[in-house]
Amino acid sequence: MPFPYIAWRWSNYDMIDVHLLGKQTNYELTRHPGFFSQGSFGTNYFYDQFHINDDPLGFVPYSKGNLLYTLARRGIYKTDMGTMKTAKVMSFDETIDLSMSCDQYSSRVAVRDYNKISIYKNHSFTNPTQIELAYGVHPTYEILKFTSDNKLLISSNNSGSNFYNISLMVFDANTGKYLYDIPIPTSGKNINEMRLSADNKYMLLSLFNFNDESSMQVDILELNGNQTKLIKTSSYNDLMANGPFIYFNSSNPTQLIQGNNQKFRVSELPSFNKIAEIDGQFSFVDVVNGNFLYTTSGQLYQNINVVDPTFSKLLFQMSIDSEEPLSYNNILVSPSMHAWGSYFDISKFMKKTK
């Protein structure tokens, strides 16, 4: 799934446990053991931490500056992904409703805490331009994104409810001035989830009616200024047949990912022609290099697999006993709350592409 990843799994207290027998210098798939080699059975656990005394809520990349931000309950932390050194850049009272966006076209940063948005001119986090909305929104339809023409897109709840009447508001990213709304057509249904493609050209809307599972549908819209154009609707039957999980490729905005627990397919936008189909459950796209992460069943634990953006070569595989990790330029990062920011660099274990 795309960044930012919000980890709402309060019950998970496990880190990513990476099971490798000894330090390897070359990729050897057969040396990644399964359950029988754990713990008291002699497995070495190799993982590192971002060294923050806080509970991570999510992670936000700034690949232009080779930075990864950890959003936590009491602050925001910045990690230099070259040196892996971490520093706290912002402190605040405890929260669980925090999001952040880095402008990939400039040095601006936006931070949102419920309905309060602060726009910073750079990554020093000083002297923000502030916006206050009437209501916040639930993380499943959180939109906070900069555009290439100096705008900031913000999803807003116009009614105080978590399930309907959501608008996409557009602000001047320099001044914070409100510009206009983009109407969101919902076919009279409630919004379950909404996302934008990496280039803000397409919107994904997951819609439903309460107490009616068969009413579920996913619309793909094309955005043009303050207008939207419906280009595809997937009905309940379509979703059950082809997979209910749909994502935009966070590294390649011309691709759409759809699947279930057994397989997923990657299609072109806006034609929806199939590019590839892979056995396994889609997990994540590395925002830096475009590698795909997906899981497959192991003997006792699941395997995390990394394949290149052309889907022609399996680059890495290992067993994991925690939630699927995120990936930042081949550094796996734990998305679990209470994992205190664990990570693992897999670059030296990967197969080389030609």
C-alpha positions in Angstrom: 0.0 0.0 0.0 1.1 3.5 -0.5 2.7 5.9 2.0 1.7 7.3 4.4 0.9 4.1 6.3 -1.2 4.6 9.4 -0.8 1.8 11.8 -4.1 1.4 13.8 -3.4 -2.1 15.1 -3.3 -1.4 18.8 -3.1 -5.0 19.8 0.2 -5.8 17.9 3.2 -5.5 20.1 5.6 -7.5 17.9 8.6 -6.2 16.0 9.6 -7.6 12.6 11.7 -10.6 13.5 14.1 -11.2 10.7 15.3 -14.8 10.8 18.7 -15.2 9.2 21.3 -17.8 10.1 24.4 -15.6 10.4 25.4 -12.5 8.5 25.3 -13.0 4.8 27.2 -11.2 2.1 25.6 -12.9 -0.8 21.9 -13.7 -1.5 21.1 -17.3 -0.7 17.4 -18.0 -0.7 17.9 -21.4 1.0 19.5 -19.8 4.1 16.3 -18.1 5.2 14.9 -20.6 7.7 11.3 -20.9 8.9 9.7 -21.5 12.3 12.0 -24.3 13.4 15.0 -22.0 13.5 13.6 -19.4 15.8 14.6 -18.2 19.2 15.9 -21.0 21.5 16.5 -23.0 18.3 19.5 -20.9 17.5 18.3 -18.2 15.1 20.0 -14.8 15.2 17.7 -11.8 15.1 19.1 -9.0 13.0 17.1 -5.7 13.2 17.9 -2.1 14.1 15.7 0.6 15.6 15.2 4.3 14.9 15.7 4.9 18.7 12.6 6.9 19.5 10.9 6.6 22.9 7.4 6.9 21.4 4.6 4.9 19.7 4.8 5.1 15.9 1.5 5.9 14.1 2.8 6.0 10.6 5.7 6.8 8.2 6.1 9.5 5.5 8.9 9.5 3.0 10.7 12.5 1.5 12.7 10.7 -1.2 14.0 14.0 -2.6 15.9 14.6 0.6 16.5 10.9 1.4 14.5 11.3 4.6 11.9 9.2 6.3 9.6 10.8 8.9 8.1 8.7 11.8 4.8 10.1 13.0 4.3 9.2 16.6 1.9 9.9 19.5 4.0 12.7 21.0 6.1 14.0 18.2 7.6 13.7 14.7 11.0 12.2 14.1 13.3 12.6 11.0 15.6 9.8 9.9 18.4 10.4 7.4 18.1 7.2 5.3 21.8 7.3 4.3 23.2 7.4 7.8 20.1 6.1 9.6 20.5 8.8 12.3 17.2 10.0 13.8 16.3 13.3 15.4 13.1 14.7 16.9 11.8 17.6 14.8 8.5 18.3 16.5 6.9 17.8 19.9 3.3 18.0 20.9 0.7 16.7 23.3 -0.3 13.1 22.8 -2.4 12.4 19.7 -3.5 9.5 17.6 -4.9 11.6 14.8 -1.8 12.8 12.9 -0.8 13.0 9.2 1.8 14.6 7.2 2.7 15.4 3.6 6.0 16.3 2.0 5.9 18.4 -1.2 8.0 16.5 -3.8 8.0 19.6 -6.0 9.5 22.0 -3.4 10.7 21.9 0.2 7.3 22.5 1.8 5.8 20.2 4.5 2.2 20.0 5.7 1.3 18.5 9.1 -2.3 17.8 10.1 -3.6 17.1 13.6 -7.3 16.4 13.3 -8.7 19.6 11.8 -5.6 21.8 12.2 -3.2 22.0 9.3 0.2 23.7 9.4 2.2 24.4 6.2 5.9 24.8 6.7 8.1 26.4 4.0 10.9 23.9 4.7 11.9 21.0 6.8 13.1 23.1 9.7 9.4 23.2 10.9 9.3 26.9 11.9 6.8 29.7 11.3 4.0 27.8 9.7 1.0 29.0 7.8 -2.0 27.6 9.6 -5.5 26.4 8.4 -8.3 25.3 10.7 -11.2 23.3 9.3 -14.6 22.7 10.8 -14.0 19.0 11.2 -11.3 16.4 10.9 -11.6 13.1 9.0 -11.0 9.4 9.6 -7.6 8.1 8.4 -9.3 5.8 5.8 -10.2 8.9 3.7 -7.4 11.1 4.7 -6.1 13.3 1.8 -3.3 15.8 2.4 -1.3 16.3 -0.8 0.6 18.9 -2.6 0.3 19.4 -6.3 2.8 20.5 -8.9 1.0 23.9 -9.4 1.4 25.1 -5.8 -1.9 23.8 -4.3 -2.6 21.7 -1.3 -5.5 19.2 -1.4 -7.2 18.5 1.9 -10.1 16.1 2.6 -12.7 17.7 4.9 -15.7 16.3 6.7 -18.5 18.8 6.3 -20.9 17.2 8.7 -18.9 15.8 11.6 -19.8 12.3 10.6 -17.1 9.7 9.7 -19.0 8.2 6.8 -20.4 10.7 4.4 -20.5 14.3 3.1 -16.7 14.5 2.5 -15.3 17.2 0.3 -11.9 17.7 -1.3 -10.8 21.3 -0.5 -8.1 23.1 -2.5 -5.9 25.7 -0.9 -3.0 27.9 -2.1 0.0 26.0 -0.7 2.0 29.3 -0.2 -0.6 31.4 1.6 -3.1 28.8 2.9 -5.9 30.7 1.2 -9.0 28.6 0.3 -9.5 28.4 -3.4 -12.3 25.9 -4.2 -13.9 22.5 -3.6 -13.7 19.5 -5.9 -17.2 17.8 -5.6 -17.0 14.1 -4.9 -19.8 12.1 -6.6 -20.9 9.3 -4.3 -23.9 7.8 -6.1 -25.9 8.5 -2.9 -23.6 6.1 -0.9 -21.3 6.5 2.0 -17.5 6.9 1.5 -15.6 4.0 2.9 -12.2 5.0 1.6 -10.7 7.5 -0.8 -7.2 7.9 -2.4 -5.4 9.9 -5.0 -2.8 8.7 -7.5 0.8 10.0 -7.0 0.3 12.6 -9.7 -3.2 13.6 -8.4 -4.7 12.8 -11.7 -7.0 10.0 -10.5 -9.2 9.4 -7.5 -10.3 6.1 -6.0 -13.6 6.0 -4.1 -14.8 3.0 -2.2 -18.5 3.4 -1.6 -21.1 1.4 0.4 -24.5 1.5 2.1 -24.8 0.5 5.8 -26.0 -3.1 6.4 -25.8 -3.9 2.7 -22.6 -5.6 1.7 -23.7 -6.1 -1.9 -23.9 -2.3 -2.3 -20.1 -2.0 -2.2 -18.5 -0.4 -5.3 -15.2 1.2 -6.2 -15.2 4.2 -8.6 -12.1 5.4 -10.4 -12.4 9.1 -11.3 -10.2 11.3 -13.5 -9.6 14.8 -12.0 -9.5 17.9 -14.1 -9.4 21.2 -12.2 -12.5 21.3 -10.0 -14.3 18.6 -12.1 -14.3 14.8 -11.9 -15.0 12.3 -14.7 -16.0 8.7 -13.9 -13.9 6.3 -15.9 -14.7 3.0 -14.3 -17.0 1.4 -11.7 -16.3 -1.9 -10.1 -19.5 -3.4 -8.7 -19.7 -5.8 -5.8 -19.6 -8.8 -8.1 -16.6 -7.4 -9.9 -14.8 -6.9 -6.6 -15.6 -10.4 -5.4 -14.4 -11.9 -8.7 -11.2 -9.8 -9.2 -10.3 -8.7 -5.7 -11.7 -6.2 -3.2 -8.3 -4.5 -2.5 -7.5 -1.7 -5.0 -4.5 0.7 -4.8 -2.7 3.2 -6.9 1.0 2.4 -7.5 2.7 5.0 -5.3 5.8 5.0 -7.5 4.2 4.8 -10.9 0.9 6.9 -11.2 0.0 5.2 -14.5 -0.7 1.8 -12.7 -3.5 0.4 -10.7 -3.3 -2.6 -8.4 -6.2 -4.9 -7.6 -6.2 -8.2 -5.8 -7.3 -10.5 -3.0 -5.5 -12.8 -0.5 -4.4 -15.2 -3.3 -3.3 -13.0 -6.3 -3.2 -9.5 -7.6 -3.0 -7.9 -11.0 -1.4 -4.6 -12.2 -3.2 -2.6 -14.9 -2.5 0.5 -16.9 -4.4 3.7 -16.4 -6.7 4.9 -18.0 -7.1 1.8 -20.3 -7.1 -0.8 -17.4 -5.3 -3.2 -19.6 -3.5 -5.9 -17.6 0.3 -5.6 -17.3 1.0 -8.5 -14.9 -0.7 -10.9 -12.6 1.1 -12.3 -9.6 0.3 -15.2 -7.2 0.4 -13.7 -3.7 -1.2 -10.9 -1.7 0.0 -7.4 -2.6 1.6 -5.5 0.3 3.5 -2.4 -0.8 5.4 -0.5 -3.5 8.8 0.9 -2.7 8.3 4.6 -3.3 12.0 5.1 -4.2 12.8 2.3 -6.6 9.3 1.0 -7.5 9.9 -2.6 -6.4 6.8 -4.5 -5.4 6.4 -6.3 -2.1 3.9 -9.1 -1.7 3.3 -12.0 0.7 3.0 -15.7 0.1 2.2 -18.5 2.5 5.1 -20.3 4.1 5.1 -23.5 6.1 4.2 -21.8 9.3 4.9 -18.1 8.6 4.3 -16.0 5.6 7.0 -15.0 3.2 7.7 -11.4 2.1 8.7 -11.2 -1.5 10.3 -8.4 -3.4 10.0 -8.2 -7.2 11.4 -5.6 -9.6 9.0 -3.0 -11.3 8.9 -5.0 -14.5 7.7 -8.2 -12.6 10.5 -10.2 -14.3 12.8 -11.0 -11.4 12.3 -12.0 -7.8 14.9 -10.0 -5.9 14.4 -11.1 -2.3 12.4 -13.4 -0.1 12.3 -14.1 3.6 9.9 -15.4 6.2 8.3 -12.9 8.7 6.2 -13.4 11.8 4.8 -9.9 12.0 2.8 -7.5 9.8 4.0 -6.9 6.3 6.8 -4.3 6.3 7.0 -1.1 4.3 10.0 -0.5 2.1 12.1 2.6 1.5 14.8 2.1 -1.0 15.2 -1.6 0.1 15.1 -0.8 3.8 12.2 -2.6 5.4 10.4 -0.7 8.1 7.9 -2.1 10.6 4.4 -0.6 10.4 3.3 -1.9 13.8 2.5 0.3 16.7 4.7 -0.3 19.7 7.5 -1.5 17.5 9.5 1.6 18.2 10.6 2.0 14.6 12.4 -1.2 13.7 14.0 -1.5 10.3 16.2 -3.9 8.3 18.4 -3.1 5.2 18.0 -6.0 2.7 20.0 -4.4 -0.1 23.1 -6.6 0.4 20.9 -9.8 0.3 19.1 -9.0 -2.9 19.7 -10.4 -6.4 21.2 -7.9 -8.8 19.2 -6.7 -11.8 20.9 -6.3 -15.1 
